[in-house]
Amino acid sequence: MAKKHQKHAKLTRPALGHFGRNELAILGTPCGEIKKLARTISEQLSSRYKIAYVDADHKSADDESNLEGSSLAYGNQLEYVDKIDFHRFDQMGEFNSFDYKKKFIDQDLVLVNGNHFEGNQQILVIDSRKSLEKKLHKLTQVGLILFQEGESEIPDYLQAHIPNWSEIPQFSIGDTKSIASWISKTLENNLPAIHGLVLAGGQSTRMKRDKSEINYFGKGQKDFMYDLLANVSDKAYYSVRQDQATADSTNEVVDTFTELGPYGAILSAFRTNPNTAWLITACDQPFITKETLELLISKRNPSKVATAFYNPETEFPEPLITLWEPRAYSHLLHFLSLGYSCPRKVLINTDIEIIHLDDPTVLKNVNTPEEYEEAIKILG
């Protein structure tokens, strides 16, 4: 039998919905009620999470003055206005699912008016004013059921469509504290795992010998760092060049973005698994300890692109002991498309969490024979 032709490479895709990684479509009640609920949720959770709201304004679609005051009325395709307190982009043309995902990549939660759009998880509102008999296809993963004032029974057609309805949390729509608590717990449960990656694919040109094999603590430094990462992360890996790869290895990430140094290693890790956060460490920082890594993880801010230490020696974030969140993958690829392959530049120009160390000397690099001799004296 002829082998089936495969046109495209097999890539692991980010676990995204229609708009973002975490999205909740609210449906079953009039649009005004959905907007009101979304605003209340945002008020309670926006101090902890980045939240977006998706809605449609069909009423103004036929309004001739809809573009009044906008340069779009004169043929422009895109208008940007700095509103001082916020930024506004108005755009002509159609948006597809890829456009939405790109736009919402930095949001922790996307609240969706489910009367107009779909979401990969739903909040179902029981409201006799709004029948869902013709919208059952939108109810694919109901996570929460809310009852409008005066409602107490779930219609038979919804019970038939949602076999596990009795196991789904149920609140009054006015119990906003419980609703916000449920959403917060849902986001916490969806927090990406942390995988560790020790960069072991460098050429060690300045050291004149393989830095990853230098023995500071009774074993090669790459193995020492690997063990540290294995103790603080869900799973640890070695980052290696293609000529270093071990056949059938389960703990190696082979560079697929070649000739880009650490930048390529980070991208290769995200290509392997774009749904985890990657804790990156190097082989040339022998002063890094388990406590250093635990501090970084304890200060993690998953709402940011990354969590990194501030290095007072360079006056910049330290990119090679950084916890990169899944959303960083898109930013890294974007910077690469603009001709940049410096992970520090990405950190400087994106929204990150910066940690200041009491003793920043732990970030010291050892790249030359002279620095090695100095490090040995300090380490004793």
NORWO-V752432 format. One record per backbone hydrogen bond with DSSP energy under -1.0 kcal/mol. CO is the residue of the C=O (numbers start at 1). NH is the residue of the N-H. If there is no record, write none. Layout:
# NORWO-V752432
{{CO	NH} {CO	NH}}
This chain:
# NORWO-V752432
{{14	16} {20	17} {22	110} {24	112} {25	123} {26	114} {27	125} {30	34} {31	35} {32	36} {33	37} {34	38} {35	39} {36	40} {37	41} {38	42} {39	43} {40	44} {41	45} {42	46} {45	48} {45	49} {50	108} {50	109} {52	111} {54	113} {58	61} {60	63} {63	66} {65	68} {67	70} {70	73} {71	74} {71	76} {72	75} {77	92} {79	90} {81	88} {83	85} {86	83} {88	81} {90	79} {96	100} {97	101} {98	102} {99	103} {100	104} {104	107} {109	52} {110	24} {111	54} {112	26} {112	114} {113	116} {113	117} {121	25} {122	143} {122	144} {123	27} {124	146} {126	148} {127	130} {132	135} {135	138} {136	139} {138	140} {141	122} {144	124} {145	171} {146	126} {147	173} {148	151} {155	159} {156	160} {157	161} {158	162} {162	165} {164	167} {165	168} {169	145} {171	147} {172	175} {174	176} {175	179} {176	180} {177	181} {178	182} {179	183} {180	184} {181	185} {182	186} {183	187} {184	188} {185	189} {186	190} {188	191} {193	277} {194	234} {195	279} {196	237} {197	281} {198	239} {204	208} {210	213} {211	214} {212	222} {214	221} {220	224} {221	225} {222	226} {223	227} {224	228} {225	229} {226	230} {227	231} {229	233} {235	196} {237	198} {238	253} {239	200} {240	255} {241	244} {246	249} {251	238} {253	240} {260	263} {261	265} {262	266} {263	267} {264	268} {265	269} {266	270} {267	271} {268	272} {269	273} {277	195} {278	324} {279	197} {281	199} {284	366} {285	288} {289	293} {290	294} {291	295} {292	296} {293	297} {294	298} {295	299} {297	300} {301	304} {305	325} {306	353} {307	323} {308	355} {309	318} {311	315} {311	316} {316	311} {322	280} {323	307} {324	278} {325	328} {326	329} {327	331} {328	332} {329	333} {330	334} {331	335} {332	336} {333	337} {334	338} {335	340} {336	339} {342	346} {343	347} {344	348} {345	349} {351	305} {353	308} {355	310} {359	362} {360	363} {361	364} {368	372} {369	373} {370	374} {371	375} {372	376} {373	377} {374	378} {375	379} {376	380}}
